[in-house]
Amino acid sequence: MTRLRPLFLALALTLALATATAHAAFSVETLPLTLAEQATSVDLYVPAADAPRGLAVIAHGFTRSRGRHAVLARRLADEGFVVAVPDLPHWVHHGGNAEAIVELVRTVADERGLDALPVVLIGTSAGGLATLLATDRVPRLALWLGLDPVDAFGLAESTARNLNAPAVVLRGPSGLCNVGGSARRIAGWLPNRRAEVRIEGASHCDFEDTTNWRCESTCGPADPARQALIVDEAVKAVREAVPR
């Protein structure tokens, strides 16, 4: 039965995504873009409504990919946001990833006519650091949301202390994969923190809404209930930051 559990979870997630797609009021496009002088791909979720609510960017963690946040992206598109989920171009060049995020916001806002709408930056693990480092160069920033953000090299403090926009941090218990709970340190530096929520019992992989064995073998097993809770908390934070 233990061996079958990943298969059952994968089938459940596939069915959930298929059901969501059948009823979704949005379209999904995969765009080839050059960001920070690096070729990459971006999944763009576009709501069918004529007046989008805002632009949200979701950045994945170290060595991960844009496919790890499909559920959260779909939920936010259902809420009326245009959602951009890139493959970050660098593994450990966090400043380069931050520049890519800044360029992504500018490109999507210009091409889709979103220049007057609020922007939300969301990042998991190293993507949390990259989005944080981008916050001081993104106009109309309504929220920075860190999902167990990781700062392994001490890069976050200055930007975090000077962040003017509201911020929410969802974090797990201290562990190897979140560098001893660096999310708690980041949250402590934020001057305008709206909330810091500790997800009890969470592994680092729970902050991906679709994870895999490669993450779980290093960082601990994910739990569908915790993953769903984190997505719900993330959507709630974005909804409160950008009310209709």
BALOBA-1460 file (C-alpha; in Angstrom, 3 decimals):
// residues 244
<rec num="1" residu="m" x="0.000" y="0.000" z="0.000"/>
<rec num="2" residu="t" x="2.876" y="2.366" z="0.757"/>
<rec num="3" residu="r" x="4.101" y="2.075" z="-2.822"/>
<rec num="4" residu="l" x="0.644" y="2.791" z="-4.205"/>
<rec num="5" residu="r" x="0.117" y="5.966" z="-2.162"/>
<rec num="6" residu="p" x="2.070" y="8.275" z="-4.557"/>
<rec num="7" residu="l" x="0.092" y="6.831" z="-7.476"/>
<rec num="8" residu="f" x="-3.230" y="7.476" z="-5.753"/>
<rec num="9" residu="l" x="-2.172" y="11.044" z="-4.896"/>
<rec num="10" residu="a" x="-1.028" y="11.688" z="-8.458"/>
<rec num="11" residu="l" x="-4.339" y="10.391" z="-9.835"/>
<rec num="12" residu="a" x="-6.287" y="12.531" z="-7.363"/>
<rec num="13" residu="l" x="-4.356" y="15.655" z="-8.337"/>
<rec num="14" residu="t" x="-4.798" y="14.882" z="-12.036"/>
<rec num="15" residu="l" x="-8.550" y="14.487" z="-11.609"/>
<rec num="16" residu="a" x="-8.729" y="17.687" z="-9.571"/>
<rec num="17" residu="l" x="-6.849" y="19.626" z="-12.229"/>
<rec num="18" residu="a" x="-8.971" y="18.141" z="-14.999"/>
<rec num="19" residu="t" x="-12.169" y="19.091" z="-13.167"/>
<rec num="20" residu="a" x="-10.875" y="22.588" z="-12.491"/>
<rec num="21" residu="t" x="-9.932" y="23.006" z="-16.167"/>
<rec num="22" residu="a" x="-13.385" y="21.874" z="-17.303"/>
<rec num="23" residu="h" x="-15.049" y="24.589" z="-15.256"/>
<rec num="24" residu="a" x="-12.322" y="27.231" z="-15.305"/>
<rec num="25" residu="a" x="-13.151" y="30.755" z="-16.360"/>
<rec num="26" residu="f" x="-9.611" y="31.320" z="-17.616"/>
<rec num="27" residu="s" x="-7.190" y="30.262" z="-20.300"/>
<rec num="28" residu="v" x="-3.582" y="29.081" z="-19.949"/>
<rec num="29" residu="e" x="-0.803" y="30.042" z="-22.348"/>
<rec num="30" residu="t" x="2.852" y="28.985" z="-22.276"/>
<rec num="31" residu="l" x="5.046" y="31.818" z="-23.483"/>
<rec num="32" residu="p" x="8.713" y="31.697" z="-24.508"/>
<rec num="33" residu="l" x="10.292" y="34.840" z="-23.047"/>
<rec num="34" residu="t" x="13.746" y="36.272" z="-22.536"/>
<rec num="35" residu="l" x="14.074" y="37.560" z="-18.981"/>
<rec num="36" residu="a" x="17.297" y="39.046" z="-17.583"/>
<rec num="37" residu="e" x="18.978" y="38.000" z="-20.838"/>
<rec num="38" residu="q" x="18.006" y="34.356" z="-20.302"/>
<rec num="39" residu="a" x="15.554" y="32.353" z="-22.401"/>
<rec num="40" residu="t" x="12.812" y="30.753" z="-20.332"/>
<rec num="41" residu="s" x="9.154" y="29.727" z="-20.358"/>
<rec num="42" residu="v" x="6.217" y="31.285" z="-18.532"/>
<rec num="43" residu="d" x="2.747" y="29.882" z="-17.946"/>
<rec num="44" residu="l" x="0.240" y="32.719" z="-18.137"/>
<rec num="45" residu="y" x="-3.230" y="32.208" z="-16.669"/>
<rec num="46" residu="v" x="-5.685" y="34.751" z="-18.054"/>
<rec num="47" residu="p" x="-9.187" y="35.096" z="-16.564"/>
<rec num="48" residu="a" x="-12.076" y="35.341" z="-18.979"/>
<rec num="49" residu="a" x="-13.430" y="38.460" z="-17.251"/>
<rec num="50" residu="d" x="-12.946" y="41.675" z="-19.203"/>
<rec num="51" residu="a" x="-11.519" y="43.510" z="-16.180"/>
<rec num="52" residu="p" x="-8.780" y="41.541" z="-14.380"/>
<rec num="53" residu="r" x="-8.371" y="42.167" z="-10.685"/>
<rec num="54" residu="g" x="-4.582" y="42.372" z="-10.743"/>
<rec num="55" residu="l" x="-1.366" y="40.636" z="-11.744"/>
<rec num="56" residu="a" x="0.171" y="37.871" z="-9.622"/>
<rec num="57" residu="v" x="3.586" y="36.291" z="-10.132"/>
<rec num="58" residu="i" x="4.440" y="32.939" z="-8.522"/>
<rec num="59" residu="a" x="8.121" y="31.935" z="-8.290"/>
<rec num="60" residu="h" x="9.195" y="28.350" z="-7.604"/>
<rec num="61" residu="g" x="11.970" y="27.075" z="-5.359"/>
<rec num="62" residu="f" x="15.544" y="25.910" z="-5.904"/>
<rec num="63" residu="t" x="15.904" y="23.523" z="-8.909"/>
<rec num="64" residu="r" x="12.124" y="23.347" z="-9.238"/>
<rec num="65" residu="s" x="9.830" y="24.459" z="-12.100"/>
<rec num="66" residu="r" x="6.720" y="26.411" z="-12.912"/>
<rec num="67" residu="g" x="4.621" y="23.218" z="-12.793"/>
<rec num="68" residu="r" x="4.917" y="23.095" z="-9.001"/>
<rec num="69" residu="h" x="2.323" y="25.839" z="-8.506"/>
<rec num="70" residu="a" x="-0.420" y="24.995" z="-10.987"/>
<rec num="71" residu="v" x="-3.118" y="24.655" z="-8.313"/>
<rec num="72" residu="l" x="-2.412" y="28.043" z="-6.709"/>
<rec num="73" residu="a" x="-2.194" y="29.682" z="-10.134"/>
<rec num="74" residu="r" x="-5.578" y="28.300" z="-11.138"/>
<rec num="75" residu="r" x="-7.158" y="29.373" z="-7.874"/>
<rec num="76" residu="l" x="-5.901" y="32.922" z="-8.306"/>
<rec num="77" residu="a" x="-7.038" y="33.011" z="-11.937"/>
<rec num="78" residu="d" x="-10.483" y="31.949" z="-10.713"/>
<rec num="79" residu="e" x="-10.319" y="34.974" z="-8.396"/>
<rec num="80" residu="g" x="-9.812" y="37.228" z="-11.432"/>
<rec num="81" residu="f" x="-6.018" y="37.645" z="-11.445"/>
<rec num="82" residu="v" x="-3.751" y="37.350" z="-14.429"/>
<rec num="83" residu="v" x="-1.132" y="34.914" z="-13.082"/>
<rec num="84" residu="a" x="2.397" y="34.528" z="-14.459"/>
<rec num="85" residu="v" x="4.396" y="31.467" z="-13.355"/>
<rec num="86" residu="p" x="7.922" y="31.430" z="-14.821"/>
<rec num="87" residu="d" x="10.687" y="28.902" z="-14.898"/>
<rec num="88" residu="l" x="13.288" y="30.977" z="-13.057"/>
<rec num="89" residu="p" x="16.422" y="31.218" z="-15.215"/>
<rec num="90" residu="h" x="19.003" y="30.713" z="-12.439"/>
<rec num="91" residu="w" x="19.559" y="28.156" z="-9.681"/>
<rec num="92" residu="v" x="21.574" y="30.212" z="-7.174"/>
<rec num="93" residu="h" x="21.852" y="33.673" z="-8.751"/>
<rec num="94" residu="h" x="18.979" y="35.108" z="-6.729"/>
<rec num="95" residu="g" x="19.625" y="38.657" z="-7.873"/>
<rec num="96" residu="g" x="19.353" y="37.472" z="-11.475"/>
<rec num="97" residu="n" x="16.052" y="35.767" z="-10.703"/>
<rec num="98" residu="a" x="14.827" y="38.961" z="-9.053"/>
<rec num="99" residu="e" x="15.687" y="40.904" z="-12.196"/>
<rec num="100" residu="a" x="13.819" y="38.310" z="-14.271"/>
<rec num="101" residu="i" x="10.736" y="38.798" z="-12.077"/>
<rec num="102" residu="v" x="10.922" y="42.582" z="-12.456"/>
<rec num="103" residu="e" x="11.137" y="42.196" z="-16.238"/>
<rec num="104" residu="l" x="8.293" y="39.676" z="-16.226"/>
<rec num="105" residu="v" x="5.986" y="42.081" z="-14.399"/>
<rec num="106" residu="r" x="6.864" y="44.873" z="-16.791"/>
<rec num="107" residu="t" x="6.455" y="42.707" z="-19.894"/>
<rec num="108" residu="v" x="3.104" y="41.199" z="-18.923"/>
<rec num="109" residu="a" x="1.717" y="44.519" z="-17.677"/>
<rec num="110" residu="d" x="2.716" y="46.282" z="-20.902"/>
<rec num="111" residu="e" x="1.531" y="43.581" z="-23.301"/>
<rec num="112" residu="r" x="-1.750" y="42.841" z="-21.506"/>
<rec num="113" residu="g" x="-2.709" y="46.397" z="-20.596"/>
<rec num="114" residu="l" x="-2.352" y="45.890" z="-16.840"/>
<rec num="115" residu="d" x="-0.276" y="48.987" z="-16.109"/>
<rec num="116" residu="a" x="-2.782" y="50.434" z="-13.652"/>
<rec num="117" residu="l" x="-3.508" y="47.232" z="-11.731"/>
<rec num="118" residu="p" x="-2.020" y="46.063" z="-8.410"/>
<rec num="119" residu="v" x="0.740" y="43.465" z="-8.410"/>
<rec num="120" residu="v" x="1.222" y="40.543" z="-6.031"/>
<rec num="121" residu="l" x="4.545" y="38.705" z="-5.754"/>
<rec num="122" residu="i" x="4.507" y="35.154" z="-4.380"/>
<rec num="123" residu="g" x="7.537" y="32.945" z="-3.938"/>
<rec num="124" residu="t" x="8.332" y="29.551" z="-2.455"/>
<rec num="125" residu="s" x="11.689" y="28.727" z="-0.858"/>
<rec num="126" residu="a" x="14.410" y="30.366" z="-2.993"/>
<rec num="127" residu="g" x="11.626" y="31.866" z="-5.101"/>
<rec num="128" residu="g" x="10.476" y="33.626" z="-1.947"/>
<rec num="129" residu="l" x="13.889" y="35.260" z="-1.711"/>
<rec num="130" residu="a" x="13.911" y="36.209" z="-5.401"/>
<rec num="131" residu="t" x="10.470" y="37.821" z="-5.219"/>
<rec num="132" residu="l" x="11.438" y="39.668" z="-2.039"/>
<rec num="133" residu="l" x="14.560" y="41.049" z="-3.730"/>
<rec num="134" residu="a" x="12.337" y="42.259" z="-6.587"/>
<rec num="135" residu="t" x="9.878" y="44.144" z="-4.378"/>
<rec num="136" residu="d" x="11.675" y="47.496" z="-4.434"/>
<rec num="137" residu="r" x="11.529" y="47.615" z="-8.252"/>
<rec num="138" residu="v" x="7.952" y="46.487" z="-8.864"/>
<rec num="139" residu="p" x="5.382" y="49.305" z="-9.115"/>
<rec num="140" residu="r" x="1.902" y="49.095" z="-7.566"/>
<rec num="141" residu="l" x="2.986" y="46.251" z="-5.275"/>
<rec num="142" residu="a" x="-0.005" y="45.240" z="-3.153"/>
<rec num="143" residu="l" x="1.505" y="42.217" z="-1.374"/>
<rec num="144" residu="w" x="4.610" y="40.110" z="-1.012"/>
<rec num="145" residu="l" x="3.727" y="36.560" z="0.032"/>
<rec num="146" residu="g" x="6.515" y="34.219" z="1.113"/>
<rec num="147" residu="l" x="5.798" y="30.480" z="1.198"/>
<rec num="148" residu="d" x="8.468" y="29.113" z="3.546"/>
<rec num="149" residu="p" x="10.976" y="31.521" z="1.963"/>
<rec num="150" residu="v" x="14.658" y="30.607" z="2.242"/>
<rec num="151" residu="d" x="17.633" y="32.943" z="2.539"/>
<rec num="152" residu="a" x="20.716" y="30.751" z="2.715"/>
<rec num="153" residu="f" x="23.205" y="33.549" z="1.988"/>
<rec num="154" residu="g" x="21.997" y="36.452" z="4.121"/>
<rec num="155" residu="l" x="20.677" y="38.482" z="1.185"/>
<rec num="156" residu="a" x="17.187" y="39.302" z="2.437"/>
<rec num="157" residu="e" x="17.639" y="41.550" z="5.461"/>
<rec num="158" residu="s" x="18.108" y="44.960" z="3.864"/>
<rec num="159" residu="t" x="15.257" y="44.535" z="1.388"/>
<rec num="160" residu="a" x="12.960" y="43.032" z="4.019"/>
<rec num="161" residu="r" x="13.564" y="45.882" z="6.466"/>
<rec num="162" residu="n" x="12.727" y="48.442" z="3.788"/>
<rec num="163" residu="l" x="9.675" y="46.742" z="2.310"/>
<rec num="164" residu="n" x="6.789" y="49.207" z="2.319"/>
<rec num="165" residu="a" x="4.100" y="46.922" z="0.929"/>
<rec num="166" residu="p" x="2.093" y="44.535" z="3.114"/>
<rec num="167" residu="a" x="3.669" y="41.114" z="3.553"/>
<rec num="168" residu="v" x="2.510" y="37.670" z="4.633"/>
<rec num="169" residu="v" x="4.781" y="34.760" z="5.499"/>
<rec num="170" residu="l" x="3.540" y="31.174" z="5.641"/>
<rec num="171" residu="r" x="6.196" y="28.914" z="7.124"/>
<rec num="172" residu="g" x="6.904" y="25.421" z="8.342"/>
<rec num="173" residu="p" x="8.900" y="24.204" z="11.336"/>
<rec num="174" residu="s" x="12.660" y="24.688" z="11.233"/>
<rec num="175" residu="g" x="14.477" y="22.104" z="9.160"/>
<rec num="176" residu="l" x="17.361" y="21.473" z="6.807"/>
<rec num="177" residu="c" x="15.500" y="22.434" z="3.637"/>
<rec num="178" residu="n" x="14.365" y="25.821" z="4.960"/>
<rec num="179" residu="v" x="17.813" y="26.553" z="6.415"/>
<rec num="180" residu="g" x="16.782" y="26.326" z="10.021"/>
<rec num="181" residu="g" x="13.531" y="28.199" z="9.560"/>
<rec num="182" residu="s" x="14.888" y="31.273" z="7.807"/>
<rec num="183" residu="a" x="11.305" y="32.323" z="7.031"/>
<rec num="184" residu="r" x="10.908" y="33.287" z="10.684"/>
<rec num="185" residu="r" x="13.991" y="35.534" z="10.492"/>
<rec num="186" residu="i" x="12.736" y="37.146" z="7.293"/>
<rec num="187" residu="a" x="9.325" y="37.749" z="8.864"/>
<rec num="188" residu="g" x="10.983" y="39.413" z="11.848"/>
<rec num="189" residu="w" x="12.663" y="41.977" z="9.614"/>
<rec num="190" residu="l" x="9.477" y="43.044" z="7.825"/>
<rec num="191" residu="p" x="8.190" y="46.420" z="9.065"/>
<rec num="192" residu="n" x="4.729" y="46.035" z="7.554"/>
<rec num="193" residu="r" x="3.992" y="42.359" z="8.167"/>
<rec num="194" residu="r" x="0.294" y="41.585" z="8.013"/>
<rec num="195" residu="a" x="0.618" y="37.996" z="9.174"/>
<rec num="196" residu="e" x="3.059" y="35.227" z="9.930"/>
<rec num="197" residu="v" x="1.399" y="31.816" z="9.895"/>
<rec num="198" residu="r" x="3.174" y="28.653" z="11.033"/>
<rec num="199" residu="i" x="1.787" y="25.551" z="9.336"/>
<rec num="200" residu="e" x="2.093" y="22.872" z="12.002"/>
<rec num="201" residu="g" x="3.839" y="19.703" z="10.910"/>
<rec num="202" residu="a" x="4.528" y="20.996" z="7.401"/>
<rec num="203" residu="s" x="7.458" y="19.766" z="5.383"/>
<rec num="204" residu="h" x="9.146" y="22.136" z="2.964"/>
<rec num="205" residu="c" x="7.466" y="20.205" z="0.131"/>
<rec num="206" residu="d" x="3.986" y="21.086" z="1.423"/>
<rec num="207" residu="f" x="4.522" y="24.618" z="0.120"/>
<rec num="208" residu="e" x="4.447" y="23.266" z="-3.425"/>
<rec num="209" residu="d" x="0.875" y="22.470" z="-4.387"/>
<rec num="210" residu="t" x="2.066" y="19.675" z="-6.662"/>
<rec num="211" residu="t" x="5.328" y="18.181" z="-5.436"/>
<rec num="212" residu="n" x="7.222" y="14.991" z="-6.288"/>
<rec num="213" residu="w" x="9.481" y="12.303" z="-4.879"/>
<rec num="214" residu="r" x="12.629" y="14.340" z="-5.487"/>
<rec num="215" residu="c" x="11.526" y="16.989" z="-3.014"/>
<rec num="216" residu="e" x="10.012" y="14.525" z="-0.560"/>
<rec num="217" residu="s" x="13.091" y="12.294" z="-0.467"/>
<rec num="218" residu="t" x="15.161" y="15.257" z="0.719"/>
<rec num="219" residu="c" x="12.758" y="17.481" z="2.610"/>
<rec num="220" residu="g" x="10.101" y="15.108" z="3.963"/>
<rec num="221" residu="p" x="6.707" y="13.864" z="2.794"/>
<rec num="222" residu="a" x="3.997" y="16.236" z="1.692"/>
<rec num="223" residu="d" x="0.441" y="15.930" z="2.935"/>
<rec num="224" residu="p" x="-2.525" y="16.823" z="0.669"/>
<rec num="225" residu="a" x="-4.436" y="18.393" z="3.582"/>
<rec num="226" residu="r" x="-1.511" y="20.674" z="4.473"/>
<rec num="227" residu="q" x="-0.951" y="21.541" z="0.817"/>
<rec num="228" residu="a" x="-4.619" y="22.498" z="0.479"/>
<rec num="229" residu="l" x="-4.438" y="24.573" z="3.673"/>
<rec num="230" residu="i" x="-1.419" y="26.488" z="2.384"/>
<rec num="231" residu="v" x="-3.119" y="27.203" z="-0.939"/>
<rec num="232" residu="d" x="-6.240" y="28.372" z="0.915"/>
<rec num="233" residu="e" x="-4.181" y="30.663" z="3.170"/>
<rec num="234" residu="a" x="-2.320" y="32.063" z="0.170"/>
<rec num="235" residu="v" x="-5.519" y="32.800" z="-1.744"/>
<rec num="236" residu="k" x="-7.007" y="34.397" z="1.365"/>
<rec num="237" residu="a" x="-3.986" y="36.683" z="1.765"/>
<rec num="238" residu="v" x="-4.130" y="37.784" z="-1.866"/>
<rec num="239" residu="r" x="-7.896" y="38.305" z="-1.720"/>
<rec num="240" residu="e" x="-7.525" y="40.539" z="1.347"/>
<rec num="241" residu="a" x="-4.654" y="42.511" z="-0.173"/>
<rec num="242" residu="v" x="-6.559" y="43.202" z="-3.399"/>
<rec num="243" residu="p" x="-10.274" y="43.406" z="-2.566"/>
<rec num="244" residu="r" x="-12.790" y="43.430" z="-5.375"/>
